């Protein structure tokens, strides 16, 4: 394991675990949150990053996304299996829970279920179910809600 994985100040990604486990993903650069990592992060996506991202994804058995992250991921990941292999297959086959005030289940096409209403209560209910980790990608209001309600067990930052 390299320095990036050992130093908790350099690596933050949250994991919402079921029962005692759980995850949230945040990327930061130069002290600022970056909303579009594909625009800045490619040079940092080396072997260490890839191995760690794979470890987190394959330890999860569900994904938690906010509406904006879902809307960014859903049209892209189904087309990535040929390029990204098993990682994309795993990303595409995991069930996804999407926190949104505006989307409905009918709007979701990527193996996803909408969470509306009391998101904190619903995520707490999901965490009580047996299974592996719930991995959360993205930043923003959903992250804030999860942190305020003490629903994130691990937080890993990529900087």
C-alpha positions in Angstrom: 0.0 0.0 0.0 1.4 3.4 -1.0 1.6 6.6 0.9 -1.6 7.8 -0.6 -3.6 5.0 1.0 -1.8 5.2 4.3 -2.2 8.9 4.9 -5.9 9.6 5.9 -5.3 13.4 5.3 -4.6 12.7 1.6 -7.3 10.3 0.9 -11.0 10.7 1.6 -13.8 8.6 0.3 -16.7 7.7 2.6 -18.2 4.4 3.1 -21.7 3.9 4.5 -21.6 0.5 5.9 -24.4 -1.8 6.7 -24.6 -2.1 10.4 -21.0 -1.1 11.3 -19.9 -0.3 7.8 -20.7 2.4 5.2 -18.8 5.0 2.2 -18.8 8.5 0.6 -16.5 9.6 -2.2 -15.0 13.1 -2.4 -12.2 14.3 -4.5 -10.3 17.5 -3.7 -7.3 19.3 -5.3 -5.3 22.2 -3.9 -7.8 22.6 -1.0 -10.9 22.9 -3.2 -13.6 20.4 -3.9 -13.7 19.6 -7.6 -17.0 18.8 -9.2 -15.6 17.3 -12.4 -12.7 15.0 -11.6 -12.5 13.8 -15.3 -11.3 17.4 -16.1 -8.4 17.4 -13.7 -7.6 14.0 -12.3 -6.5 11.8 -15.1 -2.8 12.2 -14.3 -3.5 11.0 -10.7 -5.4 7.8 -11.8 -2.4 5.5 -11.7 -2.0 2.0 -10.4 -2.4 2.9 -6.7 -5.6 4.8 -7.3 -7.0 2.1 -9.6 -6.3 -0.6 -7.1 -7.8 1.3 -4.2 -10.9 2.3 -6.1 -11.4 -1.3 -7.2 -11.0 -2.5 -3.6 -13.7 0.0 -2.4 -16.1 -0.8 -5.3 -15.8 -4.6 -5.0 -16.3 -4.4 -1.2 -19.7 -2.7 -1.8 -23.0 -4.3 -2.6 -24.9 -1.1 -3.3 -24.2 2.5 -4.5 -25.6 5.7 -3.0 -25.8 8.7 -5.3 -27.3 12.2 -5.3 -29.3 13.2 -8.3 -26.6 15.2 -10.0 -24.0 12.4 -9.6 -26.6 9.9 -10.9 -27.3 12.1 -13.9 -23.6 12.3 -14.7 -22.9 8.6 -14.2 -26.0 6.9 -15.7 -25.4 7.8 -19.4 -21.6 7.1 -19.2 -21.0 3.9 -17.2 -23.2 1.5 -19.2 -20.9 2.3 -22.2 -17.7 1.8 -20.3 -17.6 -2.0 -19.9 -15.4 -2.6 -22.9 -12.9 0.1 -21.8 -12.9 -0.5 -18.0 -13.7 -4.2 -17.8 -14.7 -5.8 -14.5 -14.8 -2.4 -12.7 -17.5 -1.1 -15.1 -19.4 -4.3 -15.0 -19.4 -4.1 -11.2 -20.4 -0.4 -11.3 -23.3 -1.2 -13.7 -24.6 -4.3 -11.9 -24.7 -3.0 -8.3 -28.0 -1.7 -7.2 -28.1 2.1 -6.9 -30.0 4.3 -4.5 -30.5 7.9 -5.7 -31.5 10.7 -3.4 -33.7 13.1 -5.2 -36.6 15.5 -4.7 -37.4 15.6 -8.4 -36.7 12.2 -10.0 -39.1 9.2 -9.8 -38.3 5.5 -10.2 -39.7 5.9 -13.8 -36.9 8.4 -14.5 -34.1 6.0 -13.4 -32.7 3.6 -15.9 -29.4 2.4 -14.5 -30.5 -0.3 -12.0 -31.5 2.4 -9.6 -34.2 3.2 -7.0 -35.1 6.7 -6.0 -34.9 7.8 -2.3 -37.2 10.7 -1.7 -38.7 12.1 1.5 -36.5 11.6 4.6 -33.2 10.5 3.1 -31.4 10.1 6.4 -34.1 7.8 7.7 -34.1 5.7 4.5 -30.3 5.5 4.5 -30.3 4.4 8.1 -32.8 1.7 7.2 -30.6 0.6 4.3 -27.6 0.4 6.6 -29.5 -1.9 9.0 -30.0 -4.5 6.2 -27.5 -7.3 6.0 -24.8 -7.1 3.4 -21.6 -5.3 2.5 -20.8 -1.7 2.1 -22.9 1.0 0.6 -20.5 3.2 -1.4 -21.4 6.8 -2.0 -19.9 8.8 -4.8 -20.1 12.6 -5.2 -20.3 15.7 -3.0 -22.9 18.2 -2.1 -26.2 18.2 -0.2 -26.5 14.5 0.2 -23.0 14.3 1.7 -23.9 17.0 4.1 -27.1 15.2 5.1 -25.3 12.0 5.7 -22.5 13.6 7.8 -25.0 15.7 9.8 -26.9 12.5 10.7 -23.8 10.5 11.5 -24.4 8.0 8.7 -20.9 8.0 7.2 -18.6 5.5 8.9 -15.5 6.2 6.7 -14.5 9.1 4.6 -11.6 9.0 2.2 -10.4 12.1 0.3 -8.5 11.9 -3.0 -6.3 15.1 -3.2 
